Amino acid sequence: MTRRRFIGSSGAGALLAAGTASGANAGATGAKAKKSKKKILTERAPKPVGPYSQAIVAGNTIYVAGQGPFHPQTGKMAPTFEEQAVQVFENIKSIVEAAGAKLTDVVKVNVYLADLANFQKMNDIYRRYFSEDYPARATIGTQLLGGMGIEVECIAVKG
């Protein structure tokens, strides 16, 4: 059976006509459909090394991918946990700002620690970047790639 015969004999013709009519009405407004998501890429944070974006903006929400402690220009990772944590939050800050927001717009943070013994050190550094009202947060102990001590991802909502 051909597509034309199927549409004519199955009642799908009415559905097709209704869909075409509503599509025509939508086009009549002259407004183009907005792209549903936008990729963020800044030189102030490490370039992705895999099939992912630094961040995606969907509407007024920014989804920042997990960021490791790599310096954006050198690609090097600092030796101490404290230096790694500072670099991670600097990377997060740069990406959020590149998306047109501020750290005060961050509503959710996920922190991944290779060693939960660094939890208090992470908290001390975290307070340098976030203040009351703190974002909702989860901190998870996990195995991280390449000797990283910390990885952080977040979600921000532009006011």
N, C-alpha and C positions, 0 to 999 in steps of 0.2 A: 504494500500500500504506500502510496506517495504521501508526502507531507500535506500537499494540497487536498488530496482525497480524505486524509485523516481529519484535517481541520473542518472540512465540509460535512463529514458524516458523524462526527463524534460530539458535536456541541462545543468543541474547542474554538470554533469560529466566533462564537459570542464572547468567549473569554479573551480571544486574541483582539477582537474589535474593542472590547472594554479596555484592555491594556494599552492598545494603540491610542484610544481616545484620551486616557489619562496621561499618557506620555506626551501627547500633543498639547494638552493643557499645561503641563509642566514646562514645555519648551516655549509656550506662549508668553511666559513671564520674562523671557529674555535673559534670565539669570543662569549663569553656568554653574554646574555642580562643583562645589569645593572639593579639593582633594581631601580625603578623609584622614590622611596622616602625612607628616612631614619629617624627614630625616634631619637630625642635627649632627654636624661634623665641625669640630673646632680644632685648630692647631694647638690650642692651649691645654689639650688633654691628649693622652695616647691614642693613636689611631687604632681602630679595631684590627685584631689579628685573625679574625675568623668571620664567618657569615653572620654578622650582627652590626647594629648601629650603636654609636655612642648613646644616642637617645632618639626617641620617637615622640613627636608631639601629635596628639589626637585631640582636637577641640582645644580646650584650655588646659589639658592635662599633659604633663611631661613624664615619660617613663625613661629613666636613666638606667642603662645596662650596668651590670656589675663592673666596677672599676678596680683595677689592681694598683699597686704602689709604684707604677713606672713613671719616670720623668718623661714628659711629652717630647722634649727635644733630644735627649740622649738615649732614651729607651732603657736606661739603667734603673735598677731597684736598689734602694738604700739598704744598708746592712742591719740597722736596728729596727725593732718594732715601732718605736715612737716616730722615727723618720718615715717609715712606711705608712703609718696611719695618717700623718700630716699630708703626705703626698696624695693618698687616696682622697682625702677630703678636699684638697686643692683641686684635684681632677674633677670631683663631683661638682664643686662650686663653679668651675670653668664651664662645664657642660650645661648646668642649670642656667647660668648667665647667658650662654650662647643661644639658649632657647627663649630668652627674653624674660627670665624670672630671677628670683633671688632665693637664697637659702631659707629665708623666712616663709617662702611659698611651699617648702617641702612639707608634705603631710605624712609620709611613710618612709621608713628607712629599714633596710635589712642589712645587718652586719654579719659577715662570715669571718670567724677567727680560726686560724690553724691551731692555736693553743688558748684555751679558755683562761689560762693563768694570766693572759694579757687583758682580761676584761676591764679591770680598773684603769689601766693605762689608756685603753681605748676610750673609756668614759671621760677621763680627764681631757683628752684631745677633742672628743666629740663636743664637749661644752664650749670649746673655743669657736665652734662653727654653728652650733644651734643653741637657742636660748628659749626661755618660757614663751609661749606654750610649746614644749618640745613636740616634734613629730612622733607619731606612733612608731614603735620600733620592735624588731625582733633581733636577737643576737644568737647566732648558731655556731657551734663548734663543728668544724668540718676539715677534711683534707683539701688543701688548695694546691693548685698547679704551680710548678716552677719555684718552689720555695717561698711563695708569698705568705706573709703572716696575717694579712687582712685583705678582704674584698668587700666593697659596699655597693649597694644599688638603692635607688630611691624613686619616689613618685612625688612630683610637685604639681600644684594646681595654681595657674596664674589667676590673680585676683581679677 
